[in-house]
């Protein structure tokens, strides 16, 4: 559950720089509860986009606390829930797609009346509007501003009336919240992008790329690699009532997901048609937690309780852990999937070999390796246990012969060297 909550926390930019320490916790907990409840996707989005009230009493409003102004909300909502990037048409009509500058400000008009004011609950250190750290009321209240709040066109200066970029939304009276009409249109089963963008994004989490890739750049100039597959996934998702777990189950039970990483002469150059599994590096959090499982030593994250897993961290602004930052944990300041990195470079290799995260875990005096060597006198069983803890499989006969406990090093040093080598191996670093 924490893994999928993390995915949403990334997209919704759950970070303490914008929300403060309490805000980031209540928002992350709300996200995780929604995942645990398997809340229908349309209901989740509706609660998020129509939220109002205290940030501490109604955690969903923290999404608006992060974005704060209509332009940013427009761009993030379209990218996150429609898979369409609207930032290009803020200043001019899109040169290659159908989106116009008028549509940008018409869409933004749905969020123009969102206002934020200071609440009265609690005090904490939070970033103010000049970027300084100051002690203020940690709570904020999101509300509808009836007396103002309109979006003006950048070039003409005209006040823009709310309109959706395609299809038709209900008209709203002056005393109604415009967001209700927008969300009715957005989560409708007839909306061609809402379910499709989500099905495509979830698919990418299992395969390393979307059927449309990048997943948040759906447009005529970026067609799906397999339109029929994407349509089938979308149709099943809609018919299930936007049941995310059913979507996950369908993907995991598919023949495509069962394919090996091995290639043959027919698919060796294929990178888009899912004819074989693509190797994907573990995420930063997965790597830290996997090292902890393998060695019995958990990293410490600031003031958080001992034993906290990296995947449980609520905040993108993790301080004091260069490993997570280096290996691509995003700061959560963008709705783009690209903010999370999974690349490998020389700096990553050096950290794996000489860094503190793996080094401290392997050398931990009270860790699994030391206890294993002390308790088990059979060298072969020591090797088997290390392979099982690191790679979840026993060693092959050849691998067994490569470890020599009779060499000059002590049994403990040999066991630690083996563990270190396995934690640096592609078999450990990649989940395929």
C-alpha positions as CSV (number, residue, x, y, z in Angstrom):
1,X,0.0,0.0,0.0
2,X,2.8,2.4,0.8
3,X,4.3,1.9,-2.7
4,X,1.1,3.0,-4.4
5,X,0.5,5.8,-1.9
6,X,4.0,7.0,-2.7
7,X,3.1,7.2,-6.4
8,X,0.2,9.5,-5.6
9,X,2.2,11.5,-3.1
10,X,4.7,12.2,-5.9
11,X,2.0,13.3,-8.4
12,X,0.2,15.4,-5.9
13,X,3.5,17.0,-4.7
14,X,3.2,16.1,-1.0
15,X,6.1,18.0,0.5
16,X,6.7,19.8,3.8
17,X,8.2,22.9,2.1
18,X,4.7,23.7,0.9
19,X,2.6,22.0,3.6
20,X,4.6,22.1,6.8
21,X,5.3,19.1,8.9
22,X,1.7,18.4,10.1
23,X,0.2,19.1,6.7
24,X,2.5,16.7,4.9
25,X,1.5,13.9,7.3
26,X,-2.2,14.4,7.2
27,X,-2.2,14.6,3.4
28,X,0.0,11.5,3.0
29,X,-2.2,9.6,5.5
30,X,-5.3,10.6,3.5
31,X,-3.8,9.4,0.3
32,X,-2.8,6.1,1.9
33,X,-6.2,5.5,3.4
34,X,-7.7,6.1,0.0
35,X,-5.4,3.5,-1.5
36,X,-6.1,1.0,1.4
37,X,-9.9,1.4,0.9
38,X,-9.5,0.9,-2.9
39,X,-11.5,4.1,-3.2
40,X,-12.9,4.3,-6.8
41,X,-10.7,6.5,-8.9
42,X,-13.5,8.9,-9.9
43,X,-14.5,9.3,-6.2
44,X,-10.8,9.9,-5.2
45,X,-10.5,12.7,-7.8
46,X,-13.8,14.2,-7.0
47,X,-12.9,14.4,-3.3
48,X,-9.6,16.0,-4.2
49,X,-10.7,18.6,-6.6
50,X,-13.9,19.7,-4.8
51,X,-12.2,19.9,-1.4
52,X,-12.6,22.9,0.9
53,X,-12.1,23.7,4.5
54,X,-9.3,23.3,7.0
55,X,-6.1,21.6,5.8
56,X,-5.9,19.6,9.0
57,X,-9.6,18.6,9.1
58,X,-10.0,17.9,5.4
59,X,-6.6,16.7,4.2
60,X,-7.6,16.7,0.5
61,X,-7.4,20.5,0.4
62,X,-3.6,20.3,0.8
63,X,-3.5,19.7,-3.0
64,X,-4.6,23.3,-3.5
65,X,-2.2,24.5,-0.8
66,X,0.6,23.2,-2.9
67,X,-0.6,24.6,-6.3
68,X,-2.2,27.8,-4.9
69,X,-3.0,29.7,-8.1
70,X,-5.3,29.0,-11.1
71,X,-2.5,28.7,-13.7
72,X,-0.6,26.1,-11.8
73,X,-3.8,24.2,-10.9
74,X,-4.9,24.2,-14.6
75,X,-1.6,22.8,-15.7
76,X,-1.3,20.1,-13.0
77,X,-4.9,19.0,-13.2
78,X,-4.8,18.5,-17.0
79,X,-1.4,16.7,-16.8
80,X,-2.3,14.5,-13.9
81,X,-5.9,13.6,-14.7
82,X,-6.1,13.9,-18.4
83,X,-2.5,13.1,-19.3
84,X,-2.4,16.3,-21.4
85,X,0.1,19.1,-21.0
86,X,-1.5,22.5,-21.1
87,X,1.5,24.6,-20.1
88,X,2.5,25.2,-23.8
89,X,-0.7,27.0,-24.7
90,X,-0.5,29.4,-21.8
91,X,1.3,32.0,-23.9
92,X,0.1,31.0,-27.5
93,X,-1.9,28.4,-29.4
94,X,-0.2,25.0,-29.5
95,X,1.8,25.0,-32.8
96,X,1.1,21.3,-33.5
97,X,-1.9,20.3,-31.4
98,X,-5.5,21.4,-31.1
99,X,-5.1,23.2,-27.8
100,X,-5.5,26.9,-27.9
101,X,-4.6,29.8,-25.6
102,X,-8.2,30.6,-25.1
103,X,-8.8,27.0,-23.8
104,X,-6.0,27.4,-21.2
105,X,-7.7,30.4,-19.6
106,X,-11.2,29.0,-20.0
107,X,-10.2,25.8,-18.2
108,X,-8.4,27.9,-15.5
109,X,-11.6,29.8,-14.9
110,X,-13.0,26.8,-13.1
111,X,-10.4,27.3,-10.4
112,X,-10.4,31.1,-10.3
113,X,-12.6,31.4,-7.2
114,X,-10.4,29.1,-5.1
115,X,-9.0,31.2,-2.2
116,X,-6.8,30.4,0.8
117,X,-6.6,32.0,4.1
118,X,-4.8,31.3,7.4
119,X,-6.5,29.0,9.8
120,X,-6.4,28.9,13.6
121,X,-5.2,25.4,14.4
122,X,-1.6,25.0,15.6
123,X,1.7,26.7,15.0
124,X,4.7,25.4,13.0
125,X,7.6,26.5,10.9
126,X,6.6,26.8,7.3
127,X,7.8,28.6,4.2
128,X,6.1,32.0,3.7
129,X,5.4,33.6,0.4
130,X,8.9,35.2,0.2
131,X,10.6,31.9,0.6
132,X,11.7,32.5,4.2
133,X,11.2,30.1,7.0
134,X,8.9,31.5,9.7
135,X,6.6,30.4,12.5
136,X,3.0,30.9,11.5
137,X,-0.3,29.2,11.9
138,X,0.3,25.9,10.3
139,X,-3.4,25.4,9.3
140,X,-4.8,27.0,6.1
141,X,-8.4,27.1,4.9
142,X,-9.4,26.6,1.3
143,X,-12.7,28.3,0.4
144,X,-14.6,29.7,-2.5
145,X,-14.3,33.4,-2.9
146,X,-17.8,34.6,-4.0
147,X,-16.8,38.2,-4.3
148,X,-14.0,37.9,-6.9
149,X,-11.6,35.6,-8.5
150,X,-11.7,35.6,-12.3
151,X,-9.1,34.6,-14.9
152,X,-8.1,37.2,-17.5
153,X,-6.7,36.3,-20.9
154,X,-3.0,37.1,-21.0
155,X,-3.1,39.0,-24.3
156,X,-6.6,40.5,-24.4
157,X,-7.2,41.1,-20.7
158,X,-10.8,39.8,-21.1
159,X,-12.4,37.9,-18.2
160,X,-12.7,34.3,-19.4
161,X,-15.8,32.3,-18.8
162,X,-15.3,28.6,-17.7
163,X,-15.3,26.1,-20.5
164,X,-13.9,22.6,-20.7
165,X,-11.3,22.0,-23.5
166,X,-13.5,19.3,-25.2
167,X,-17.0,18.0,-24.8
168,X,-19.6,19.9,-22.8
169,X,-19.8,20.6,-19.0
170,X,-23.0,21.8,-17.2
171,X,-23.6,25.5,-16.9
172,X,-23.2,26.8,-13.3
173,X,-25.1,29.5,-11.6
174,X,-23.2,32.4,-10.0
175,X,-23.8,31.0,-6.5
176,X,-22.6,27.5,-7.4
177,X,-19.1,26.1,-7.1
178,X,-17.7,25.9,-10.7
179,X,-15.6,22.9,-9.7
180,X,-18.6,20.7,-9.3
181,X,-19.5,21.0,-13.0
182,X,-15.9,20.6,-13.9
183,X,-15.5,17.3,-11.9
184,X,-18.8,16.0,-13.3
185,X,-17.3,16.4,-16.8
186,X,-13.8,15.2,-15.8
187,X,-14.8,11.9,-14.2
188,X,-17.6,11.0,-16.6
189,X,-17.4,7.6,-18.3
190,X,-17.8,9.5,-21.6
191,X,-14.6,11.5,-21.0
192,X,-12.2,10.0,-23.5
193,X,-9.0,10.9,-21.6
194,X,-9.8,10.5,-17.9
195,X,-9.8,6.7,-17.6
196,X,-7.4,6.2,-20.5
197,X,-4.7,8.4,-19.0
198,X,-5.0,6.5,-15.7
199,X,-5.0,3.0,-17.3
200,X,-1.9,4.0,-19.3
201,X,-0.1,5.4,-16.3
202,X,-0.7,2.3,-14.2
203,X,0.5,0.1,-17.1
204,X,3.7,2.1,-17.2
205,X,4.4,1.4,-13.5
206,X,4.6,-2.3,-14.3
207,X,6.4,-2.2,-17.6
208,X,8.7,0.8,-17.3
209,X,6.9,2.7,-20.1
210,X,3.4,3.5,-21.1
211,X,1.4,2.4,-24.1
212,X,1.5,6.1,-24.7
213,X,4.8,7.3,-23.5
214,X,5.5,9.7,-21.8
215,X,2.3,8.9,-19.9
216,X,1.5,12.5,-19.3
217,X,1.8,13.7,-22.9
218,X,-1.3,12.3,-24.6
219,X,-1.7,14.1,-28.0
220,X,-2.2,13.4,-31.6
221,X,1.5,13.6,-32.3
222,X,2.3,10.9,-29.6
223,X,0.0,8.0,-30.5
224,X,-0.2,4.7,-28.5
225,X,2.0,1.8,-29.6
226,X,-1.0,-0.5,-29.3
227,X,-4.3,1.4,-29.6
228,X,-6.4,-1.8,-29.2
229,X,-4.7,-2.7,-25.9
230,X,-5.1,0.7,-24.4
231,X,-8.8,0.8,-25.4
232,X,-9.4,-2.6,-23.9
233,X,-7.7,-1.6,-20.6
234,X,-9.7,1.7,-20.5
235,X,-13.0,0.0,-21.3
236,X,-12.4,-2.6,-18.5
237,X,-11.4,0.1,-16.1
238,X,-14.6,2.1,-16.8
239,X,-16.9,-0.9,-16.7
240,X,-15.4,-1.9,-13.3
241,X,-16.5,1.4,-11.8
242,X,-12.9,2.7,-11.8
243,X,-11.7,-0.1,-9.7
244,X,-7.9,0.3,-9.5
245,X,-7.3,-3.1,-7.9
246,X,-9.1,-4.8,-10.7
247,X,-7.0,-2.9,-13.2
248,X,-3.8,-4.0,-11.3
249,X,-5.0,-7.6,-11.2
250,X,-5.8,-7.6,-15.0
251,X,-2.3,-6.3,-15.8
252,X,-0.5,-8.7,-13.4
253,X,-2.4,-11.8,-14.8
254,X,-1.7,-10.9,-18.4
255,X,0.6,-13.0,-20.5
256,X,2.5,-9.8,-21.3
257,X,3.5,-9.2,-17.7
258,X,4.7,-12.8,-17.4
259,X,7.2,-12.5,-20.3
260,X,10.9,-13.0,-19.6
261,X,13.6,-10.4,-19.9
262,X,15.3,-12.7,-22.4
263,X,15.2,-11.6,-26.1
264,X,15.2,-13.6,-29.3
265,X,16.0,-12.7,-32.9
266,X,12.5,-11.5,-33.5
267,X,12.3,-9.0,-30.6
268,X,15.9,-8.1,-29.7
269,X,15.5,-4.5,-31.0
270,X,12.0,-3.9,-29.7
271,X,11.5,-1.3,-26.9
272,X,7.9,-0.2,-27.4
273,X,5.7,-3.3,-28.1
274,X,6.2,-5.2,-24.8
275,X,7.3,-8.4,-26.6
276,X,9.7,-9.0,-23.6
277,X,10.2,-7.6,-20.2
278,X,12.4,-4.5,-19.9
279,X,14.9,-4.2,-17.1
280,X,14.0,-1.5,-14.6
281,X,16.2,-0.2,-11.8
282,X,14.6,-0.3,-8.3
283,X,13.4,3.1,-7.1
284,X,15.4,4.9,-4.5
285,X,13.0,3.8,-1.7
286,X,12.9,0.2,-2.9
287,X,16.7,0.0,-2.9
288,X,17.0,1.4,0.6
289,X,14.3,-0.9,1.9
290,X,15.7,-3.9,0.0
291,X,19.1,-3.4,1.6
292,X,17.5,-3.3,5.0
293,X,15.7,-6.6,4.3
294,X,18.9,-8.2,3.1
295,X,21.2,-7.0,5.9
296,X,18.8,-6.5,8.8
297,X,20.0,-2.9,9.2
298,X,17.4,-0.1,8.6
299,X,18.6,3.4,7.7
300,X,17.6,6.2,10.1
301,X,15.6,9.1,8.8
302,X,16.0,12.2,11.0
303,X,13.6,12.3,13.9
304,X,11.3,9.6,12.6
305,X,11.0,6.4,14.7
306,X,13.6,3.7,14.3
307,X,12.5,1.0,11.8
308,X,10.7,3.5,9.5
309,X,11.0,2.3,5.9
310,X,12.0,4.6,3.1
311,X,8.7,4.0,1.3
312,X,6.8,5.2,4.4
313,X,8.4,8.7,4.4
314,X,5.6,11.2,3.8
315,X,7.8,14.0,2.6
316,X,9.6,14.6,-0.7
317,X,11.9,17.0,0.9
318,X,14.0,14.4,2.7
319,X,17.1,15.9,4.4
320,X,20.1,14.1,5.6
321,X,19.9,11.1,3.2
322,X,21.9,11.7,0.0
323,X,21.3,8.2,-1.2
324,X,17.5,8.8,-1.8
325,X,18.2,12.1,-3.6
326,X,21.0,10.6,-5.7
327,X,18.9,7.7,-6.8
328,X,16.0,9.7,-7.9
329,X,13.5,10.3,-5.2
330,X,11.7,13.5,-6.4
331,X,11.3,16.6,-4.3
332,X,7.7,16.6,-5.4
333,X,7.6,20.0,-7.0
334,X,6.2,19.0,-10.3
335,X,3.3,16.8,-11.6
336,X,5.6,15.3,-14.2
337,X,6.5,11.6,-13.9
338,X,9.9,12.7,-15.2
339,X,10.8,14.3,-11.8
340,X,11.6,10.8,-10.5
341,X,14.8,9.5,-12.0
342,X,15.9,5.9,-12.5
343,X,19.1,6.4,-14.4
344,X,22.5,5.0,-13.6
345,X,25.8,6.9,-13.8
346,X,29.3,6.9,-12.5
347,X,28.2,8.8,-9.3
348,X,25.6,6.1,-8.6
349,X,28.2,3.3,-9.1
350,X,30.7,5.0,-6.7
351,X,28.0,5.5,-4.1
352,X,27.0,1.8,-4.3
353,X,30.6,0.7,-3.9
354,X,31.8,3.3,-1.3
355,X,28.7,4.9,0.1
356,X,27.4,4.8,3.6
357,X,24.0,3.3,3.0
358,X,25.2,-0.1,1.8
359,X,28.5,0.1,3.8
360,X,26.9,0.7,7.1
361,X,24.3,-2.0,6.5
362,X,26.9,-4.6,5.6
363,X,29.3,-3.8,8.4
364,X,26.6,-3.4,11.1
365,X,27.9,-5.2,14.2
366,X,24.4,-6.3,15.2
367,X,23.2,-7.0,11.6
368,X,22.1,-10.2,9.9
369,X,25.5,-11.0,8.4
370,X,27.4,-10.9,11.7
371,X,24.7,-13.0,13.5
372,X,24.6,-15.5,10.6
373,X,28.4,-16.0,10.6
374,X,28.4,-16.4,14.4
375,X,25.4,-18.9,14.5
376,X,26.1,-21.0,11.4
377,X,29.3,-23.0,11.2
378,X,28.6,-24.5,7.8
379,X,30.1,-22.2,5.1
380,X,27.8,-23.5,2.4
381,X,24.7,-22.6,4.4
382,X,26.1,-19.1,5.1
383,X,26.5,-18.6,1.3
384,X,23.0,-19.9,0.7
385,X,21.5,-17.6,3.3
386,X,23.2,-14.6,1.9
387,X,22.0,-15.3,-1.6
388,X,18.5,-15.9,-0.4
389,X,18.5,-12.6,1.6
390,X,19.9,-10.6,-1.2
391,X,18.5,-12.2,-4.4
392,X,15.7,-14.4,-3.1
393,X,17.2,-17.4,-4.6
394,X,19.9,-20.0,-3.7
395,X,23.3,-19.8,-5.4
396,X,24.1,-21.9,-8.5
397,X,26.8,-24.6,-8.2
398,X,29.2,-22.3,-10.1
399,X,28.4,-19.3,-7.7
400,X,29.0,-21.6,-4.7
401,X,32.5,-22.4,-5.9
402,X,33.4,-18.7,-6.3
403,X,33.3,-18.0,-2.6
404,X,36.3,-19.2,-0.6
405,X,36.1,-19.1,3.2
406,X,39.6,-20.6,3.5
407,X,41.4,-17.6,2.0
408,X,43.2,-15.0,4.1
409,X,40.2,-13.0,5.2
410,X,38.1,-14.0,8.2
411,X,34.7,-15.7,7.7
412,X,33.0,-12.5,8.6
413,X,35.0,-10.5,6.1
414,X,34.3,-13.0,3.4
415,X,30.6,-13.0,4.2
416,X,30.5,-9.2,4.2
417,X,32.4,-9.0,0.8
418,X,29.9,-11.5,-0.7
419,X,27.0,-9.5,0.5
420,X,28.5,-6.2,-0.7
421,X,29.0,-7.8,-4.2
422,X,25.5,-9.1,-4.4
423,X,24.0,-5.7,-3.4
424,X,26.0,-4.1,-6.2
425,X,24.9,-6.7,-8.8
426,X,22.4,-6.2,-11.6
427,X,20.3,-9.0,-10.2
428,X,19.7,-7.0,-7.0
429,X,19.5,-3.5,-8.6
430,X,17.0,-4.4,-11.3
431,X,13.6,-5.9,-10.7
432,X,13.6,-7.8,-13.9
